[in-house]
Structure formats: C-alpha cells, structure tokens
Amino acid sequence: MADGTEGPPTATTAAADGGAAGPSQPGAPSLAEAFAAGMSLDERFDLVRSIGEECITEEELRNLLAKKPNPLCYDGFEPSGRMHIAQGVMKAINVNKLTSAGCSVKIWIADWFAQLNNKMGGDLKKIQTTGRYLIEIWKAVGMKLDKVEFLWTSEEINKRPNEYWTLVMDIARRNNLPRIVRCCQIMGRTEQDDLTAAQIMYPCMQCADIFFLKADICQLGMDQRKVNVLAREYCDSIKRKNKPIILSHHMLPGLQEGQEKMSKSDPSSAIFMEDEEAEVNLKIKKAFCPPQIVQGNPCLEYIKYIVFPWLGKFEVSRDDKNGGNKTFSSMEELVADYESGALHPGDLKPSLSKALNQMLQPVRDHFKSNSEARELLKTVKSYRVTRCLLSIVRCRRQLSDAGVECWQFGAER
C-alpha cells in the first residue's frame, strides 16, 4: 500500500483504517446514534438542514427524519489530484453534522467515474492511489468515521453488476440526449464541450448511484444539482413515491477576484489541504478582500463556511491603535464590523491565515509522522510532475504542428 500501486481497500478496511471505534458488541448503538437519541426532531432537522444552501424538499427531509432514525446519506468524489480546503474541511464538517444527527454516510469513491472523465490520464491505478491519499486527509483533519463507510465504485458495481447496469440502462432509455448533456456540469464540463461517449454515460451512472446505494439524502455540492434533480425526475417516470432528498451545499469561490469556484489547476485559487504554513499565509495575503465589501469577498466566505463551523469563533489579533484584539462569536457580528470599517482587511487576513493553519496542522503532522501517508503523498506529488511535463510536451507538439518554432529547455534565446 505504501508504494501506491495496490488496488482499492475493501469498505471494511477503509473504515477500520480510520481508527474509529466500532460498537463494543453486536447491536450496540454507535456514538452518532447515542448522540442523536438526545436530540429533538427540530434539532436534528436544523442540524441537517444547515448543511445545504438548497434543500429539495424541506418537508420531505423533516418527514424522513421523523420516520427513520438512521437515514442513509450519499456523498461522492472523483479522486483527481489535490484536495482543496472545501473538499477537505467543509466535507468533514458536513459529514460530522450528518452523523451527529443520526445519519449514516456512504462516501462513494468514484474511481471509475474519474477514469470516464479522463482524470489522471485515465490511469485507474493512479486514480485509486489518489483516492487512498484523500481518505488519509479526512482521517487526519478530524472527520468522525463512526457511521461513515468509504465505497469504491469499481468494487461495488462489480459485486452487483446486474442491478447496477439495469438501472443505468433504464435511466438512459427514459431520457433524451439533450437532457443528459445538461448534466455535464457535474463533470466540470460545459454543454459546449466536445464530450466523449464516456462522458455521456457519466450522468446516467451517477443518477443510478443514488438508487444503487439506496440513499435517502444526496449530500453534494450545488454543482451536482442537475443530476440529483434528474434522479427525482426518474422517480416520477417510474412512479416511485419516495424521492431522494437533495441537500446541496455551498460552493466556495476562488481566492482571486472574479473566480466563481476553486480550481485544482490554479494553485492560487484555493488553500489546499497539504499547503505549508507559508503558502497559506501568502495565498491569503494576495487574496481578493475589498474593504467594507462583504458580497463576493472570498476571505469572508472562508470565515463563514470553514472557520466558524470548525472553530466556533474568529479571533482577530491587532494593535491597540486599530481596536485591539477581538473575538467574534458570530458571522453577523463580524460582518457588522467589516462593513462599518471597524475591521480592516489588513487585520482580518493574518487572523484568517492563523485559523486556517490551525486546522491544517494535524494534516501536516499526519503526513510527516505516518510512513504510509507520507509515501502516498510522495507518490501523488510525482503524478503532478508527470502531468505537468505531459502538458508541456503536448503544447509544444501542437505549436510545432501549427508551424510555431519552440525553444528547447535551457536553450539560449
């Protein structure tokens, strides 16, 4: 496993590796169940609902929580390189809220989907190694793995292929091509892109995942909304009464002005989970943060969606002449000070860097102290170098084909 060449671990192994203590005897309640047992229906609803920027529908969510003590939630991801802080910390926050409310969470490690979408050059072995690396990050950052199960698509689909592919074919049969193409946003593509046949299959498969996993709740980002709505439309088509509830979380913007979302291909657009302290400080220092402007301010979004949910407060350290140190206990209080000018970006940014570094330090420590995690990180980093070189070679080839002369590396100009 340390050399990053083995296939995906079993679901049981993945959960066990997380160090989460299981029940002491068969049938004993989990920690999440025990905690949820002391919560009222309203408290459970408010906790689960707080995850989503949108919920389709709130009435169905409340009814589900009232009738089912342990709803099943589905989340998923393509192992495709570096993990930014939204995928790392925000996902851990959301999963911890769900399990605290008594939900079970299945995290769908979409290795086959990453291959369909040509991530990591379509190399399944590299994709699976990257998947194990990402699981290590969640273990280190503080995702509570009680009631969480990691499942690899390549394993689970092959266990019940007749059930899965029958679903995929039925979904494909009941939808026309334009409806499927409208879902291409889920792959980070646009409707104008030249999609491969594999990328046409992708939305039908992701829609099937929801029913294959028997999910009550789809807990994914707003960028996955279209395929989750497709799943509800499929329920109408087959006259199924119980539709999957869509709980779509907020998408953090990039750190630079005008960046609607983070990008793994642009290191300056986001804080990544293995960024060193100096990298975090520099990225936040350069981040877009206009004085007294809240709307479209990525630094304030980081505080709202990451710092407050994780730390419960935001501490600002500053000179007495600038107002002295202050601890904010709510986002509303912070926004009021920022809009009035009482809190300046020059004081907010260093404090934000400090909070983010506090959250990321356990991840750094884990990848330094754990030999397997350290080797995984080393292997995944080597993939990035390979991708960069391949991109350079491809670019040079395209320029050469176009009749543009390219200089060799190190050549005199």
Secondary structure as UniProt FT lines:
FT   TURN            2..3
FT   HELIX           11..17
FT   TURN            18..19
FT   TURN            26..27
FT   HELIX           31..37
FT   HELIX           41..49
FT   TURN            50..51
FT   STRAND          54..56
FT   HELIX           58..67
FT   STRAND          72..77
FT   HELIX           86..90
FT   HELIX           91..100
FT   TURN            101..102
FT   STRAND          104..109
FT   HELIX           111..116
FT   TURN            117..118
FT   HELIX           119..122
FT   HELIX           124..141
FT   TURN            146..147
FT   STRAND          148..152
FT   HELIX           153..159
FT   HELIX           161..173
FT   HELIX           177..181
FT   TURN            182..183
FT   HELIX           184..187
FT   TURN            191..192
FT   HELIX           197..212
FT   TURN            213..214
FT   STRAND          217..221
FT   HELIX           222..224
FT   HELIX           225..237
FT   TURN            238..239
FT   STRAND          245..249
FT   TURN            257..258
FT   TURN            264..265
FT   HELIX           267..269
FT   TURN            273..274
FT   HELIX           277..286
FT   TURN            291..292
FT   TURN            295..296
FT   HELIX           298..302
FT   HELIX           303..307
FT   HELIX           308..311
FT   STRAND          314..316
FT   HELIX           320..322
FT   STRAND          326..328
FT   HELIX           331..340
FT   HELIX           345..369
FT   HELIX           371..401
FT   TURN            402..403
FT   TURN            409..410
//
